[in-house]
Amino acid sequence: MLAESPTLTTDRDWRAITRQFQTELGADRVVRRKEELITYECDGLTSYREKPALVVLPRSTDEVAIAVKLCDRLGLPWVARGAGTGLSGGALPVEQCVAIVTARMREIIQVDLNNQRVIVQPGVINNWVTQAVSGAGFYYAPDPSSQIVCSIGGNVAENSGGVHCLKYGATTNHVLGVKIVTPNGEIVDLGGEISEMPGYDLTGLFVGSEGTLGIATEVTLRILKAPETICVLLADFTSIEAAGQAVGEITRAGIIPGGMEIMDNLSINAVEDVVKLNCYPRDAAAILLVELDGSPVEVQADRDRVEALCRANGARSITAATDAETRAKLWKGRKAAFAAAGHMSPDYYVQDGVIPRTRLAEVLKEMAELSERSGYKIANVFHAGDGNLHPLVLYDNKIPGELEAVEAVGGEILKLCVRVGGSISGEHGIGADKRCYMPQMFNAIDLETMFWVNRALNPHGLANPGKIFPTPRTCGEAAMAQKSQEFKGLDRF
């Protein structure tokens, strides 16, 4: 079977352990009071909660290394945490663990415009990178919806994407190198300051490893020159399937927008109720936002073609914005969609599956049918250009059994994504939330290979245990799969 989390001892002397951390790091770097630990009991996936036994707040690579070495010496499981905005339970503590929080590591170490790179600590907020270089005409492309609060360290851990990942790629495409502290406390440099380094692509291995292979303490990022011209189009449709069809037609025509996003009627009205933009048509079944960038001639040509394709697929009206203020207004609603979902329902459960663009209309129709069968409303807002769905299943956690029911609905959505040739995650990661669905995508040999990579760098299993990999003890589906011998061979772990 897959290896379980490290054996946890509940009778540890945490007073003595706390004193050791305080001695080696300083009292101001250690949090132990119960009421303060509540802050760190979950990430953005608030359905799951577990208080860490201890929190440390390092400010440097050396202090992170000290904390990790102490955990390794004492056999303490640890979980790295940034801003806590993740949506897959990737920073969810495990019982009797130490949380190593990088929120105080907020220094922009170097800005090198000539070589188009910036070196930052992991606690630097995503949007700060662009702010640091925008005056010189540069920007940092990966832009998760939470970019005004999420940190670069968390973006690296989860390989976050955002609106512009369609044209410019996710975080991994913009990380040149990382300084990391390995699970045994060693300090290692991966990659470098140039885009192509000889040898194994260990930077690529580390980005998206969800804190299971170590902690990034310095990140070298690629920045891009801002485009000459930007135009944002808003097209509204009488059906979400038609909007999905328009997306396929646009990419089939060879047009690669900077971003291409769809919001359904539920999301449109939630955003208008909360943000009050007065720019999204409330009666539309769906809106499609398309951002085009490049030279003025290129943008104009693509704008004409995109408008024609949207109208050919049933768009009722198309609004264009070229000035910065109006463009920002059109995107503000999309960026606020998750927060606005709280206006529709006391709670929501968000998923992160990916599908081929050509199957958008089909999958959206099946999701509507799933919503009707289950009785739970599903709001759709997603990165349409690369098929990264973000369905929000609305429910009330105060009603017994509803969380389990919407988890099952979310699981069916993930299975649907895999069935049509997609993935169970595009940018949120696997974490604790989706580990049970890994066998939907990967066979026993696939999982075994990943696991051996993990154990090569994380031999004691102390780094973010219980994440990514399914185990029969923690995953009901994994246990059932093992009984049906889908997991044949995994008993070698």
C-alpha positions in Angstrom: 0.0 0.0 0.0 1.0 3.6 -0.2 3.1 4.8 2.7 1.2 6.4 5.5 2.0 9.7 7.1 4.8 9.5 9.8 3.8 7.8 13.0 2.6 10.5 15.3 3.3 10.5 19.0 0.6 12.4 20.9 2.5 12.4 24.2 5.4 14.7 23.1 6.7 17.3 25.5 5.8 20.3 23.5 7.0 22.7 26.2 10.5 21.3 25.9 10.2 21.3 22.1 9.1 24.9 22.1 12.1 25.9 24.2 14.4 24.2 21.7 12.9 26.2 18.8 13.0 29.4 20.9 16.7 28.8 21.8 17.7 28.2 18.2 15.5 30.8 16.5 14.5 33.3 19.1 11.3 33.6 21.0 9.8 36.1 18.5 10.0 33.5 15.8 7.8 30.9 17.6 4.1 30.8 18.1 2.6 28.3 20.7 -0.4 30.0 22.3 -3.6 28.0 21.4 -5.6 31.0 20.3 -2.8 32.1 18.0 -2.5 28.7 16.4 -6.1 28.8 15.2 -4.8 31.3 12.5 -2.9 28.5 10.9 -5.4 25.6 11.1 -6.5 25.7 7.4 -5.8 27.3 4.1 -8.4 28.6 1.6 -10.1 25.2 1.7 -11.7 25.9 5.1 -13.8 22.7 5.2 -10.8 20.9 6.6 -9.1 22.1 9.8 -6.3 20.9 12.1 -4.3 23.1 14.4 -0.5 22.7 14.2 1.3 22.0 17.5 3.8 24.8 16.9 4.3 27.6 14.4 7.7 29.1 13.4 8.1 32.4 11.5 11.6 32.5 10.0 12.9 35.6 8.2 15.9 34.0 6.2 17.0 30.9 4.5 19.3 30.1 7.4 16.4 30.3 9.9 14.3 28.0 7.7 17.2 25.5 7.6 17.5 25.6 11.4 13.7 24.9 11.8 13.8 22.0 9.3 16.9 20.5 10.8 15.3 20.6 14.2 12.2 18.9 12.9 14.3 16.3 11.2 16.3 15.6 14.4 13.2 15.4 16.5 11.1 13.4 14.0 8.5 16.1 13.8 6.3 16.4 10.6 6.2 19.9 9.2 4.1 21.8 6.8 5.2 24.9 4.8 2.7 27.7 4.6 2.7 31.1 2.8 -0.3 33.4 2.7 -2.7 30.5 3.3 -4.8 31.2 0.1 -4.5 27.8 -1.4 -7.7 25.9 -2.3 -6.6 22.2 -2.1 -5.6 21.8 1.5 -2.0 21.9 0.5 -1.0 23.9 3.7 -3.4 22.0 5.9 -1.5 21.0 9.1 -1.4 17.4 10.2 -1.8 16.3 13.8 1.1 17.2 16.1 3.1 19.1 13.4 5.2 22.2 13.1 4.0 24.8 10.6 6.9 26.7 9.0 5.3 30.0 7.8 7.2 32.2 5.3 4.9 35.2 5.6 7.7 37.3 7.1 10.1 36.6 4.3 9.0 39.5 2.1 12.1 41.0 0.6 12.5 41.8 -3.1 16.2 40.9 -3.1 17.2 42.0 -6.6 15.6 43.7 -9.7 17.6 43.1 -12.9 15.7 44.8 -15.7 18.5 44.2 -18.3 18.2 40.5 -17.9 14.5 40.5 -17.2 14.6 38.8 -13.8 13.7 39.5 -10.2 14.8 37.6 -7.1 12.4 37.5 -4.2 11.8 35.8 -0.9 8.8 33.4 -0.8 6.6 35.7 1.3 6.5 38.4 -1.4 3.0 39.0 -2.6 2.4 38.1 -6.3 1.2 41.5 -7.3 4.2 43.2 -5.6 6.5 41.8 -8.3 4.6 43.7 -11.1 4.4 46.8 -8.9 8.2 46.7 -8.5 8.9 46.7 -12.2 5.8 48.3 -13.9 7.4 51.8 -13.8 10.0 50.5 -16.2 7.5 48.9 -18.5 7.7 45.3 -17.2 5.3 42.9 -15.5 5.1 39.4 -14.0 2.7 37.3 -16.0 1.2 34.6 -13.7 -1.8 36.3 -12.1 -4.0 34.1 -9.9 -7.3 35.7 -8.9 -5.8 36.0 -5.4 -2.7 37.8 -6.6 -3.2 40.8 -4.3 -2.8 38.5 -1.3 -1.2 35.2 -2.4 2.6 34.8 -2.1 5.2 33.7 -4.5 6.2 30.8 -2.3 2.7 29.4 -2.5 2.5 30.0 -6.2 5.7 28.0 -6.7 4.4 25.2 -4.5 1.2 24.8 -6.4 2.4 25.9 -9.8 -0.3 28.6 -9.9 -1.7 29.9 -13.1 -4.2 32.7 -13.6 -5.9 34.6 -16.3 -2.8 35.0 -18.5 -1.6 31.4 -18.3 -3.2 30.6 -21.7 -0.6 32.6 -23.6 2.2 33.0 -21.1 2.1 29.8 -19.1 1.8 29.0 -15.4 4.4 29.7 -12.7 6.8 27.0 -13.8 7.3 28.9 -17.1 8.5 32.0 -15.2 10.8 30.5 -12.5 14.4 30.4 -13.6 15.8 29.1 -10.3 15.0 28.5 -6.6 17.1 28.3 -3.5 15.5 25.6 -1.3 15.8 24.0 2.1 15.5 20.3 1.6 13.6 18.1 4.1 16.8 17.3 5.9 17.7 20.9 6.3 20.3 21.3 3.6 20.4 24.5 1.5 20.5 23.8 -2.3 20.3 26.0 -5.4 18.3 24.7 -8.3 18.3 26.2 -11.7 19.9 29.6 -12.1 19.6 33.0 -13.6 19.3 31.9 -17.2 16.4 30.1 -18.9 18.3 27.0 -19.9 20.5 25.1 -17.5 22.3 21.8 -18.2 21.5 18.6 -16.4 18.2 17.5 -14.9 15.4 20.1 -14.7 15.2 20.0 -10.9 13.6 23.4 -10.9 10.8 22.0 -12.9 10.5 19.1 -10.5 10.3 21.4 -7.5 7.7 23.8 -8.9 4.4 22.2 -8.1 5.7 19.7 -5.6 3.4 21.2 -3.0 5.9 21.5 -0.2 6.7 17.8 -0.2 10.3 18.2 -1.5 11.4 21.2 0.6 10.8 24.9 1.1 11.7 27.6 -1.5 13.5 30.5 0.3 14.5 32.6 -2.7 12.9 32.5 -6.2 14.4 33.9 -9.4 11.5 35.0 -11.6 11.3 35.9 -15.3 9.6 39.3 -16.0 8.2 40.3 -19.3 8.0 43.6 -21.3 4.6 45.0 -21.2 2.7 44.8 -24.5 2.3 47.9 -26.7 -1.5 47.5 -26.9 -4.1 45.7 -25.0 -7.8 45.3 -25.8 -10.4 43.4 -23.7 -13.6 42.2 -25.3 -16.7 41.2 -23.4 -19.2 39.1 -25.4 -22.5 37.9 -23.9 -24.3 34.7 -24.9 -27.7 33.2 -24.4 -26.2 29.8 -23.5 -22.9 28.8 -21.7 -22.4 26.1 -24.3 -22.4 28.7 -27.1 -19.7 30.7 -25.2 -17.7 27.5 -24.9 -18.1 26.8 -28.6 -16.8 30.3 -29.3 -13.6 29.6 -27.3 -12.9 26.6 -29.4 -13.5 28.5 -32.6 -11.1 31.3 -31.5 -8.2 29.0 -30.7 -8.9 26.9 -33.8 -8.4 30.1 -35.9 -4.9 30.3 -34.5 -5.6 33.2 -32.2 -3.9 32.9 -28.8 -5.4 35.6 -26.5 -3.6 36.8 -23.4 -6.5 35.5 -21.5 -10.0 34.0 -22.2 -12.5 33.6 -19.4 -16.1 32.5 -19.0 -18.6 33.3 -16.3 -22.1 31.9 -16.1 -25.3 33.7 -15.0 -25.0 32.8 -11.4 -21.5 34.2 -11.2 -22.4 37.3 -13.3 -25.2 38.3 -10.9 -23.2 37.5 -7.8 -20.4 39.8 -9.0 -22.8 42.6 -9.9 -24.6 42.3 -6.5 -21.3 42.5 -4.6 -18.9 44.6 -6.7 -21.6 46.7 -8.5 -19.7 47.1 -11.8 -22.8 47.7 -13.9 -20.9 46.3 -16.9 -22.0 42.6 -16.9 -25.4 41.9 -18.5 -27.5 40.3 -15.8 -29.7 38.4 -18.2 -26.8 36.7 -20.1 -26.5 33.0 -19.7 -22.7 33.5 -19.9 -20.1 36.1 -20.7 -16.8 35.6 -22.4 -13.9 37.9 -21.6 -11.1 37.9 -24.2 -7.9 39.9 -23.8 -5.8 40.6 -26.8 -2.3 42.0 -26.6 0.6 42.8 -28.9 1.3 45.4 -31.5 -1.5 47.8 -32.5 -1.9 46.2 -35.9 -1.9 42.7 -34.5 -4.5 43.5 -31.8 -6.8 45.2 -34.3 -6.7 42.2 -36.7 -7.3 39.7 -33.9 -10.1 41.9 -32.5 -12.0 41.9 -35.8 -11.6 38.1 -36.1 -12.6 37.4 -32.5 -15.7 39.6 -32.8 -16.8 37.8 -36.0 -16.3 34.4 -34.4 -18.3 35.4 -31.3 -21.1 36.7 -33.4 -21.1 33.6 -35.5 -21.5 31.5 -32.3 -24.5 33.6 -31.1 -23.0 36.5 -29.1 -25.8 39.1 -28.6 -23.4 42.0 -28.0 -19.7 42.7 -27.7 -18.1 45.5 -25.7 -14.5 46.5 -26.3 -12.2 48.3 -23.8 -8.7 49.6 -24.7 -8.1 52.1 -21.9 -6.5 50.8 -18.7 -9.4 51.9 -16.4 -12.1 50.2 -18.3 -10.0 47.1 -18.9 -9.4 46.9 -15.2 -13.1 47.2 -14.5 -14.0 44.4 -16.8 -11.4 42.1 -15.2 -12.3 43.2 -11.6 -15.5 41.2 -11.7 -13.8 38.1 -12.9 -11.1 38.5 -10.2 -13.8 38.9 -7.5 -16.0 36.0 -8.6 -14.9 33.6 -5.9 -15.4 36.1 -3.1 -18.8 37.1 -4.6 -19.9 33.5 -4.4 -20.3 34.0 -0.7 -23.3 36.3 -1.6 -25.1 33.3 -3.2 -24.6 30.7 -0.5 -23.2 30.3 3.0 -20.5 28.0 1.7 -19.1 26.8 -1.6 -16.8 23.9 -2.6 -14.5 24.7 -5.5 -12.9 22.3 -7.9 -10.1 22.7 -10.4 -10.4 20.2 -13.2 -9.0 20.7 -16.7 -10.5 19.5 -20.0 -9.6 19.8 -23.7 -11.1 23.0 -25.1 -12.9 21.0 -27.7 -15.0 19.3 -25.0 -16.1 22.5 -23.2 -19.7 22.6 -24.5 -20.2 18.9 -23.8 -18.7 19.0 -20.3 -20.6 22.2 -19.3 -23.9 20.5 -20.3 -23.0 17.4 -18.3 -22.2 19.6 -15.3 -25.6 21.3 -15.6 -27.2 17.8 -15.6 -25.2 16.8 -12.5 -26.3 20.0 -10.7 -29.9 19.1 -11.5 -29.6 15.5 -10.3 -27.7 16.4 -7.1 -29.9 19.4 -6.2 -26.9 21.6 -5.7 -26.3 24.7 -7.7 -23.0 24.9 -9.6 -21.6 28.3 -10.5 -19.1 28.3 -13.3 -16.2 30.7 -13.7 -13.1 29.5 -15.4 -10.0 29.9 -17.5 -11.8 28.9 -20.7 -8.8 29.3 -23.0 -6.9 26.4 -21.4 -9.9 24.4 -20.3 -9.3 25.0 -16.6 -12.7 24.7 -14.9 -13.5 26.3 -11.5 -17.0 25.0 -10.7 -18.3 26.3 -7.3 -20.7 23.9 -5.7 -23.0 25.9 -3.4 -24.1 24.5 -0.1 -24.6 25.2 3.6 -22.0 23.6 5.9 -24.3 24.0 8.9 -26.6 21.3 7.5 -25.4 17.9 8.5 -24.2 15.8 5.5 -24.1 18.6 3.0 -20.3 18.8 2.9 -20.0 15.1 2.2 -22.6 15.5 -0.5 -20.9 18.3 -2.3 -17.6 16.6 -2.0 -19.1 13.7 -3.9 -20.4 16.1 -6.5 -16.9 17.6 -6.8 -15.5 14.1 -7.2 -17.9 13.4 -10.1 -16.8 16.6 -11.8 -13.1 15.4 -11.5 -14.0 12.0 -12.9 -15.8 13.7 -15.8 -12.7 15.8 -16.5 -10.5 12.7 -16.6 -13.0 10.8 -18.7 -12.9 13.4 -21.5 -9.1 13.4 -21.5 -8.4 16.1 -18.9 -6.8 16.4 -15.5 -7.9 16.7 -11.9 -6.0 19.9 -11.3 -4.9 22.8 -13.4 -3.4 25.2 -10.8 -4.8 24.6 -7.3 -2.7 21.4 -6.7 -3.8 18.1 -5.2 -3.1 18.7 -1.5 -5.3 16.8 0.9 -8.5 17.5 -1.1 -7.9 15.6 -4.3 -5.3 12.9 -3.3 -8.1 10.2 -3.4 -8.7 10.9 -7.1 -5.1 10.5 -8.2 -5.8 6.8 -9.2 -8.4 8.2 -11.7 -5.5 9.7 -13.7 -2.5 7.5 -12.8 -1.9 3.8 -12.6 0.1 2.0 -9.9 3.4 2.3 -11.7 2.8 6.1 -12.3 2.1 6.6 -8.6 5.0 4.4 -7.5 7.4 6.4 -9.7 6.2 9.7 -8.2 6.5 8.3 -4.7 10.1 7.1 -5.1 11.0 10.6 -6.3 9.4 12.0 -3.1 11.2 9.5 -0.9 14.6 10.3 -2.6 14.3 13.9 -1.3 12.0 13.4 1.6 13.2 10.0 3.1 11.6 10.3 6.5 8.3 11.5 5.0 8.2 14.6 7.3 7.7 17.2 4.6 4.0 18.0 4.2 2.9 14.5 4.9 -0.5 13.3 3.8 -0.6 15.4 0.6 -0.7 14.4 -3.1 -0.6 10.6 -2.6 -3.7 8.5 -1.7 -3.5 6.0 1.1 -6.1 3.3 2.0 -6.3 4.7 5.5 -7.1 8.2 4.5 -9.0 7.7 1.3 -12.2 5.6 1.1 -11.9 5.5 -2.7 -8.3 4.4 -2.5 -9.3 1.6 -0.1 -12.1 0.5 -2.4 -9.8 0.6 -5.4 -7.2 -1.5 -3.6 -9.9 -4.1 -2.8 -10.8 -4.3 -6.5 -7.0 -4.6 -7.3 -6.8 -1.4 -9.2 -4.0 -0.7 -6.8 -2.3 -4.0 -7.5 1.4 -3.5 -6.9 1.2 -0.6 -4.6 1.8 -2.8 -1.6 5.5 -2.3 -2.4 5.5 1.2 -0.9 
